[in-house]
Amino acid sequence: MKPPKLKPPNLTVCHITFSSIYHPTYTTHLVLNDKRNNDHLPTLASYASRPKVGLWWNVTSNTMAGKKAVVRRWSARRLRNAIVEALEERGFDGEGKRSVGGNLTGTLQVRALQGIVQAKFEAVKKEAGCLVKYVMKACREEAESKGSYRGERGRWWSQGKLEIGGDNETAAVPPRSSSNREKPQKVKHL
């Protein structure tokens, strides 16, 4: 059974788009799809070599946040700082990684809205906390639906241990790998 889809929080200072799949941002997507663009090959190489770990996130602001470029940059920087603080309060670094436990995974795109200009920084931090909480819940549900998260104690399948019973006994679990799967055979079309 598919888990119910999470509804993003109702935020007044930003709009978010989250996916548990790693994908490029909008501007990078435009460059990758246009082979005539001078930046196509360097962008393609950097995207292909980028490690798919942690949370890929970026903050942008358009003219909804302000007409002047300095206001847009300030609002994006303000929101970025609030998100980093919210991540650090929950034990993550700026990329959504933890030294112990599970990492946040996927792509998060945040757009600053007009409300960020008038909002106090404490209100921005509070909404950034709601945003991070939503991403944490979405990552946990994604891990549970894939079967990679086990138990209330936060034991991740990727650690190679599975809890047996109530004691501290653990059993080694072979890591999942794509090499164990059968590869489809190529079919020649006439």
PyRosetta script that sets phi, psi and omega in degrees:
from pyrosetta import init, pose_from_sequence

init()
pose = pose_from_sequence("MKPPKLKPPNLTVCHITFSSIYHPTYTTHLVLNDKRNNDHLPTLASYASRPKVGLWWNVTSNTMAGKKAVVRRWSARRLRNAIVEALEERGFDGEGKRSVGGNLTGTLQVRALQGIVQAKFEAVKKEAGCLVKYVMKACREEAESKGSYRGERGRWWSQGKLEIGGDNETAAVPPRSSSNREKPQKVKHL")
pose.set_psi(1, 135.9)
pose.set_omega(1, -178.3)
pose.set_phi(2, -78.8)
pose.set_psi(2, 134.7)
pose.set_omega(2, 180.0)
pose.set_phi(3, -68.8)
pose.set_psi(3, 152.7)
pose.set_omega(3, 179.8)
pose.set_phi(4, -63.8)
pose.set_psi(4, 143.7)
pose.set_omega(4, -178.5)
pose.set_phi(5, -72.2)
pose.set_psi(5, 132.2)
pose.set_omega(5, 179.5)
pose.set_phi(6, -73.4)
pose.set_psi(6, 139.1)
pose.set_omega(6, 176.3)
pose.set_phi(7, -92.8)
pose.set_psi(7, 128.4)
pose.set_omega(7, 179.7)
pose.set_phi(8, -63.3)
pose.set_psi(8, 152.6)
pose.set_omega(8, -179.6)
pose.set_phi(9, -66.0)
pose.set_psi(9, 153.6)
pose.set_omega(9, 178.7)
pose.set_phi(10, -84.1)
pose.set_psi(10, 99.1)
pose.set_omega(10, -175.9)
pose.set_phi(11, -105.4)
pose.set_psi(11, 146.4)
pose.set_omega(11, -179.7)
pose.set_phi(12, -103.6)
pose.set_psi(12, -18.4)
pose.set_omega(12, -177.2)
pose.set_phi(13, -100.5)
pose.set_psi(13, -12.1)
pose.set_omega(13, -178.2)
pose.set_phi(14, -156.1)
pose.set_psi(14, 164.3)
pose.set_omega(14, 174.2)
pose.set_phi(15, -120.8)
pose.set_psi(15, 136.0)
pose.set_omega(15, -177.0)
pose.set_phi(16, -119.6)
pose.set_psi(16, 151.2)
pose.set_omega(16, 170.7)
pose.set_phi(17, -130.9)
pose.set_psi(17, 120.4)
pose.set_omega(17, -178.4)
pose.set_phi(18, -124.4)
pose.set_psi(18, 138.6)
pose.set_omega(18, 174.4)
pose.set_phi(19, -137.5)
pose.set_psi(19, 140.7)
pose.set_omega(19, 178.4)
pose.set_phi(20, -78.2)
pose.set_psi(20, -3.7)
pose.set_omega(20, 179.0)
pose.set_phi(21, -100.5)
pose.set_psi(21, 141.1)
pose.set_omega(21, 176.9)
pose.set_phi(22, -76.8)
pose.set_psi(22, 125.3)
pose.set_omega(22, 175.0)
pose.set_phi(23, -148.0)
pose.set_psi(23, 158.3)
pose.set_omega(23, -176.7)
pose.set_phi(24, -70.8)
pose.set_psi(24, 160.4)
pose.set_omega(24, 176.0)
pose.set_phi(25, -70.3)
pose.set_psi(25, 173.4)
pose.set_omega(25, -175.7)
pose.set_phi(26, -60.8)
pose.set_psi(26, -48.5)
pose.set_omega(26, -177.9)
pose.set_phi(27, -66.6)
pose.set_psi(27, -38.3)
pose.set_omega(27, 177.0)
pose.set_phi(28, -65.2)
pose.set_psi(28, -38.0)
pose.set_omega(28, 178.0)
pose.set_phi(29, -60.8)
pose.set_psi(29, -41.2)
pose.set_omega(29, 178.5)
pose.set_phi(30, -63.1)
pose.set_psi(30, -41.3)
pose.set_omega(30, 179.9)
pose.set_phi(31, -68.6)
pose.set_psi(31, -40.1)
pose.set_omega(31, -179.0)
pose.set_phi(32, -67.2)
pose.set_psi(32, -29.7)
pose.set_omega(32, -179.1)
pose.set_phi(33, -85.3)
pose.set_psi(33, -12.3)
pose.set_omega(33, -179.1)
pose.set_phi(34, -107.9)
pose.set_psi(34, 99.2)
pose.set_omega(34, -176.9)
pose.set_phi(35, -70.2)
pose.set_psi(35, -15.3)
pose.set_omega(35, 178.3)
pose.set_phi(36, -83.8)
pose.set_psi(36, -11.2)
pose.set_omega(36, -179.9)
pose.set_phi(37, -67.8)
pose.set_psi(37, 137.7)
pose.set_omega(37, -179.1)
pose.set_phi(38, -64.1)
pose.set_psi(38, -26.9)
pose.set_omega(38, -178.5)
pose.set_phi(39, -91.5)
pose.set_psi(39, 5.2)
pose.set_omega(39, -175.1)
pose.set_phi(40, -60.3)
pose.set_psi(40, -54.1)
pose.set_omega(40, -176.3)
pose.set_phi(41, -66.8)
pose.set_psi(41, -46.1)
pose.set_omega(41, 176.9)
pose.set_phi(42, -62.0)
pose.set_psi(42, -38.2)
pose.set_omega(42, 179.2)
pose.set_phi(43, -67.8)
pose.set_psi(43, -41.0)
pose.set_omega(43, 177.8)
pose.set_phi(44, -61.6)
pose.set_psi(44, -42.7)
pose.set_omega(44, 179.7)
pose.set_phi(45, -66.3)
pose.set_psi(45, -42.4)
pose.set_omega(45, -178.9)
pose.set_phi(46, -70.1)
pose.set_psi(46, -35.8)
pose.set_omega(46, 177.9)
pose.set_phi(47, -68.6)
pose.set_psi(47, -40.4)
pose.set_omega(47, -179.5)
pose.set_phi(48, -67.2)
pose.set_psi(48, -32.9)
pose.set_omega(48, -177.6)
pose.set_phi(49, -89.4)
pose.set_psi(49, -6.6)
pose.set_omega(49, -178.9)
pose.set_phi(50, -70.2)
pose.set_psi(50, 127.3)
pose.set_omega(50, -179.2)
pose.set_phi(51, -68.3)
pose.set_psi(51, 137.9)
pose.set_omega(51, -179.0)
pose.set_phi(52, -92.2)
pose.set_psi(52, 67.6)
pose.set_omega(52, 176.3)
pose.set_phi(53, -134.4)
pose.set_psi(53, 154.6)
pose.set_omega(53, 178.2)
pose.set_phi(54, 73.5)
pose.set_psi(54, -164.5)
pose.set_omega(54, -178.2)
pose.set_phi(55, -106.6)
pose.set_psi(55, 122.8)
pose.set_omega(55, 173.1)
pose.set_phi(56, -88.0)
pose.set_psi(56, 118.1)
pose.set_omega(56, -179.7)
pose.set_phi(57, -142.8)
pose.set_psi(57, 151.4)
pose.set_omega(57, 175.7)
pose.set_phi(58, -148.1)
pose.set_psi(58, 156.9)
pose.set_omega(58, 179.3)
pose.set_phi(59, -121.7)
pose.set_psi(59, 130.1)
pose.set_omega(59, 176.0)
pose.set_phi(60, -129.2)
pose.set_psi(60, 163.1)
pose.set_omega(60, 173.1)
pose.set_phi(61, -143.4)
pose.set_psi(61, 139.5)
pose.set_omega(61, 178.9)
pose.set_phi(62, -111.7)
pose.set_psi(62, -165.1)
pose.set_omega(62, -175.4)
pose.set_phi(63, -68.6)
pose.set_psi(63, -8.3)
pose.set_omega(63, 174.0)
pose.set_phi(64, -67.6)
pose.set_psi(64, -31.2)
pose.set_omega(64, -179.4)
pose.set_phi(65, -78.4)
pose.set_psi(65, -26.8)
pose.set_omega(65, 180.0)
pose.set_phi(66, 172.1)
pose.set_psi(66, 151.5)
pose.set_omega(66, -178.7)
pose.set_phi(67, -79.4)
pose.set_psi(67, -32.2)
pose.set_omega(67, -178.8)
pose.set_phi(68, -83.7)
pose.set_psi(68, 142.3)
pose.set_omega(68, -178.7)
pose.set_phi(69, -63.5)
pose.set_psi(69, -36.0)
pose.set_omega(69, -179.4)
pose.set_phi(70, -64.9)
pose.set_psi(70, -35.4)
pose.set_omega(70, 178.3)
pose.set_phi(71, -69.9)
pose.set_psi(71, -41.1)
pose.set_omega(71, 179.1)
pose.set_phi(72, -64.1)
pose.set_psi(72, -43.9)
pose.set_omega(72, 178.6)
pose.set_phi(73, -65.0)
pose.set_psi(73, -40.7)
pose.set_omega(73, 179.6)
pose.set_phi(74, -63.8)
pose.set_psi(74, -43.6)
pose.set_omega(74, -178.6)
pose.set_phi(75, -67.4)
pose.set_psi(75, -38.7)
pose.set_omega(75, 177.8)
pose.set_phi(76, -66.3)
pose.set_psi(76, -42.1)
pose.set_omega(76, 179.2)
pose.set_phi(77, -65.0)
pose.set_psi(77, -40.2)
pose.set_omega(77, 179.3)
pose.set_phi(78, -62.3)
pose.set_psi(78, -44.6)
pose.set_omega(78, 178.7)
pose.set_phi(79, -68.2)
pose.set_psi(79, -39.4)
pose.set_omega(79, 177.7)
pose.set_phi(80, -60.6)
pose.set_psi(80, -45.5)
pose.set_omega(80, 179.4)
pose.set_phi(81, -63.8)
pose.set_psi(81, -38.6)
pose.set_omega(81, 178.8)
pose.set_phi(82, -65.3)
pose.set_psi(82, -38.8)
pose.set_omega(82, 179.5)
pose.set_phi(83, -68.3)
pose.set_psi(83, -41.7)
pose.set_omega(83, 178.4)
pose.set_phi(84, -61.8)
pose.set_psi(84, -42.9)
pose.set_omega(84, 177.8)
pose.set_phi(85, -63.5)
pose.set_psi(85, -40.5)
pose.set_omega(85, 179.2)
pose.set_phi(86, -65.7)
pose.set_psi(86, -38.3)
pose.set_omega(86, 177.0)
pose.set_phi(87, -64.6)
pose.set_psi(87, -44.4)
pose.set_omega(87, -178.0)
pose.set_phi(88, -67.1)
pose.set_psi(88, -33.3)
pose.set_omega(88, 176.9)
pose.set_phi(89, -63.2)
pose.set_psi(89, -28.2)
pose.set_omega(89, -178.2)
pose.set_phi(90, -98.9)
pose.set_psi(90, 11.4)
pose.set_omega(90, 174.0)
pose.set_phi(91, 89.5)
pose.set_psi(91, 11.8)
pose.set_omega(91, 178.6)
pose.set_phi(92, -103.2)
pose.set_psi(92, 158.2)
pose.set_omega(92, 170.4)
pose.set_phi(93, -88.5)
pose.set_psi(93, -172.3)
pose.set_omega(93, -176.4)
pose.set_phi(94, -65.3)
pose.set_psi(94, -16.0)
pose.set_omega(94, -179.8)
pose.set_phi(95, -104.8)
pose.set_psi(95, 10.7)
pose.set_omega(95, 178.3)
pose.set_phi(96, 77.5)
pose.set_psi(96, 24.2)
pose.set_omega(96, 179.5)
pose.set_phi(97, -106.6)
pose.set_psi(97, 149.4)
pose.set_omega(97, 175.0)
pose.set_phi(98, -119.2)
pose.set_psi(98, 150.4)
pose.set_omega(98, 175.4)
pose.set_phi(99, -75.1)
pose.set_psi(99, -32.0)
pose.set_omega(99, 177.8)
pose.set_phi(100, -128.7)
pose.set_psi(100, 132.7)
pose.set_omega(100, 178.8)
pose.set_phi(101, 99.3)
pose.set_psi(101, -168.1)
pose.set_omega(101, -174.7)
pose.set_phi(102, -86.1)
pose.set_psi(102, 151.3)
pose.set_omega(102, 177.3)
pose.set_phi(103, -94.6)
pose.set_psi(103, 158.5)
pose.set_omega(103, 169.5)
pose.set_phi(104, -78.8)
pose.set_psi(104, 139.8)
pose.set_omega(104, -178.8)
pose.set_phi(105, -131.4)
pose.set_psi(105, 149.9)
pose.set_omega(105, 176.7)
pose.set_phi(106, 119.2)
pose.set_psi(106, -165.8)
pose.set_omega(106, -177.5)
pose.set_phi(107, -122.2)
pose.set_psi(107, 129.5)
pose.set_omega(107, 177.9)
pose.set_phi(108, -123.1)
pose.set_psi(108, 123.0)
pose.set_omega(108, 176.5)
pose.set_phi(109, -116.1)
pose.set_psi(109, 127.5)
pose.set_omega(109, -175.9)
pose.set_phi(110, -120.8)
pose.set_psi(110, 128.7)
pose.set_omega(110, 176.2)
pose.set_phi(111, -114.4)
pose.set_psi(111, 127.0)
pose.set_omega(111, 178.2)
pose.set_phi(112, -73.3)
pose.set_psi(112, 140.3)
pose.set_omega(112, 178.0)
pose.set_phi(113, -108.0)
pose.set_psi(113, 174.9)
pose.set_omega(113, -175.5)
pose.set_phi(114, -62.4)
pose.set_psi(114, -29.7)
pose.set_omega(114, -177.9)
pose.set_phi(115, -63.6)
pose.set_psi(115, -18.3)
pose.set_omega(115, -177.8)
pose.set_phi(116, -70.7)
pose.set_psi(116, -25.5)
pose.set_omega(116, -177.3)
pose.set_phi(117, -67.8)
pose.set_psi(117, -42.7)
pose.set_omega(117, -177.6)
pose.set_phi(118, -88.5)
pose.set_psi(118, -17.7)
pose.set_omega(118, -174.8)
pose.set_phi(119, -71.4)
pose.set_psi(119, 145.8)
pose.set_omega(119, 173.2)
pose.set_phi(120, -72.6)
pose.set_psi(120, 154.5)
pose.set_omega(120, -177.0)
pose.set_phi(121, -63.9)
pose.set_psi(121, -32.2)
pose.set_omega(121, 177.7)
pose.set_phi(122, -62.3)
pose.set_psi(122, -38.7)
pose.set_omega(122, 177.9)
pose.set_phi(123, -68.1)
pose.set_psi(123, -37.3)
pose.set_omega(123, 177.7)
pose.set_phi(124, -65.2)
pose.set_psi(124, -42.3)
pose.set_omega(124, 178.0)
pose.set_phi(125, -63.6)
pose.set_psi(125, -37.4)
pose.set_omega(125, 179.6)
pose.set_phi(126, -64.7)
pose.set_psi(126, -43.1)
pose.set_omega(126, 178.5)
pose.set_phi(127, -69.7)
pose.set_psi(127, -33.8)
pose.set_omega(127, 176.0)
pose.set_phi(128, -64.9)
pose.set_psi(128, -36.0)
pose.set_omega(128, 175.6)
pose.set_phi(129, -63.6)
pose.set_psi(129, -41.4)
pose.set_omega(129, 176.6)
pose.set_phi(130, -63.3)
pose.set_psi(130, -39.3)
pose.set_omega(130, 179.4)
pose.set_phi(131, -63.0)
pose.set_psi(131, -47.0)
pose.set_omega(131, -179.7)
pose.set_phi(132, -65.9)
pose.set_psi(132, -38.6)
pose.set_omega(132, 178.0)
pose.set_phi(133, -61.8)
pose.set_psi(133, -40.7)
pose.set_omega(133, 177.4)
pose.set_phi(134, -62.6)
pose.set_psi(134, -44.6)
pose.set_omega(134, -179.8)
pose.set_phi(135, -64.8)
pose.set_psi(135, -40.3)
pose.set_omega(135, 178.1)
pose.set_phi(136, -61.5)
pose.set_psi(136, -44.3)
pose.set_omega(136, -179.7)
pose.set_phi(137, -65.8)
pose.set_psi(137, -40.5)
pose.set_omega(137, 179.1)
pose.set_phi(138, -65.4)
pose.set_psi(138, -40.6)
pose.set_omega(138, 178.3)
pose.set_phi(139, -66.2)
pose.set_psi(139, -38.7)
pose.set_omega(139, 179.0)
pose.set_phi(140, -65.8)
pose.set_psi(140, -44.0)
pose.set_omega(140, 178.9)
pose.set_phi(141, -64.4)
pose.set_psi(141, -37.8)
pose.set_omega(141, 177.9)
pose.set_phi(142, -64.1)
pose.set_psi(142, -43.1)
pose.set_omega(142, 179.2)
pose.set_phi(143, -65.6)
pose.set_psi(143, -39.2)
pose.set_omega(143, 178.7)
pose.set_phi(144, -66.8)
pose.set_psi(144, -38.8)
pose.set_omega(144, -179.8)
pose.set_phi(145, -69.9)
pose.set_psi(145, -29.2)
pose.set_omega(145, 176.8)
pose.set_phi(146, -83.6)
pose.set_psi(146, -11.9)
pose.set_omega(146, -179.1)
pose.set_phi(147, 82.0)
pose.set_psi(147, 18.9)
pose.set_omega(147, -178.5)
pose.set_phi(148, -97.4)
pose.set_psi(148, -3.5)
pose.set_omega(148, 178.7)
pose.set_phi(149, -116.3)
pose.set_psi(149, 133.1)
pose.set_omega(149, -178.0)
pose.set_phi(150, -131.2)
pose.set_psi(150, 127.7)
pose.set_omega(150, 167.8)
pose.set_phi(151, 82.4)
pose.set_psi(151, 166.1)
pose.set_omega(151, -179.1)
pose.set_phi(152, -79.2)
pose.set_psi(152, -21.1)
pose.set_omega(152, -174.7)
pose.set_phi(153, -82.1)
pose.set_psi(153, 0.0)
pose.set_omega(153, 175.9)
pose.set_phi(154, 80.9)
pose.set_psi(154, 30.8)
pose.set_omega(154, 176.7)
pose.set_phi(155, -83.2)
pose.set_psi(155, 120.7)
pose.set_omega(155, -177.8)
pose.set_phi(156, -92.6)
pose.set_psi(156, 143.4)
pose.set_omega(156, 179.8)
pose.set_phi(157, -59.0)
pose.set_psi(157, -34.6)
pose.set_omega(157, -176.2)
pose.set_phi(158, -68.1)
pose.set_psi(158, -13.3)
pose.set_omega(158, 178.4)
pose.set_phi(159, -77.7)
pose.set_psi(159, -10.1)
pose.set_omega(159, 177.2)
pose.set_phi(160, 80.6)
pose.set_psi(160, 18.4)
pose.set_omega(160, 179.8)
pose.set_phi(161, -131.4)
pose.set_psi(161, 145.5)
pose.set_omega(161, 176.9)
pose.set_phi(162, -133.7)
pose.set_psi(162, 130.6)
pose.set_omega(162, -176.0)
pose.set_phi(163, -71.5)
pose.set_psi(163, 135.8)
pose.set_omega(163, 177.2)
pose.set_phi(164, -116.3)
pose.set_psi(164, 118.3)
pose.set_omega(164, 178.2)
pose.set_phi(165, 64.7)
pose.set_psi(165, -159.6)
pose.set_omega(165, -176.1)
pose.set_phi(166, -92.3)
pose.set_psi(166, -17.8)
pose.set_omega(166, -178.4)
pose.set_phi(167, -79.8)
pose.set_psi(167, -171.3)
pose.set_omega(167, -178.5)
pose.set_phi(168, -90.6)
pose.set_psi(168, 18.8)
pose.set_omega(168, 178.2)
pose.set_phi(169, -71.2)
pose.set_psi(169, 134.8)
pose.set_omega(169, 177.1)
pose.set_phi(170, -130.3)
pose.set_psi(170, 152.4)
pose.set_omega(170, 178.4)
pose.set_phi(171, -119.3)
pose.set_psi(171, 142.6)
pose.set_omega(171, 178.5)
pose.set_phi(172, -71.6)
pose.set_psi(172, 135.2)
pose.set_omega(172, -180.0)
pose.set_phi(173, -119.1)
pose.set_psi(173, 128.0)
pose.set_omega(173, -179.8)
pose.set_phi(174, -64.0)
pose.set_psi(174, 135.6)
pose.set_omega(174, -179.4)
pose.set_phi(175, -66.3)
pose.set_psi(175, 148.6)
pose.set_omega(175, 177.0)
pose.set_phi(176, -74.7)
pose.set_psi(176, 136.6)
pose.set_omega(176, 176.0)
pose.set_phi(177, -143.8)
pose.set_psi(177, 154.6)
pose.set_omega(177, -178.6)
pose.set_phi(178, -77.9)
pose.set_psi(178, -14.7)
pose.set_omega(178, -178.2)
pose.set_phi(179, -73.1)
pose.set_psi(179, -20.0)
pose.set_omega(179, -179.9)
pose.set_phi(180, -77.1)
pose.set_psi(180, -18.1)
pose.set_omega(180, -178.0)
pose.set_phi(181, -79.0)
pose.set_psi(181, 150.6)
pose.set_omega(181, 175.8)
pose.set_phi(182, -75.3)
pose.set_psi(182, 133.8)
pose.set_omega(182, 179.5)
pose.set_phi(183, -89.5)
pose.set_psi(183, 136.7)
pose.set_omega(183, 179.6)
pose.set_phi(184, -66.2)
pose.set_psi(184, 143.3)
pose.set_omega(184, 179.7)
pose.set_phi(185, -82.4)
pose.set_psi(185, 144.5)
pose.set_omega(185, 178.4)
pose.set_phi(186, -76.0)
pose.set_psi(186, 135.7)
pose.set_omega(186, -179.0)
pose.set_phi(187, -109.7)
pose.set_psi(187, 130.4)
pose.set_omega(187, 177.8)
pose.set_phi(188, -87.3)
pose.set_psi(188, 128.0)
pose.set_omega(188, 178.6)
pose.set_phi(189, -96.5)
pose.set_psi(189, 136.7)
pose.set_omega(189, -180.0)
pose.set_phi(190, -90.3)
pose.dump_pdb("model.pdb")
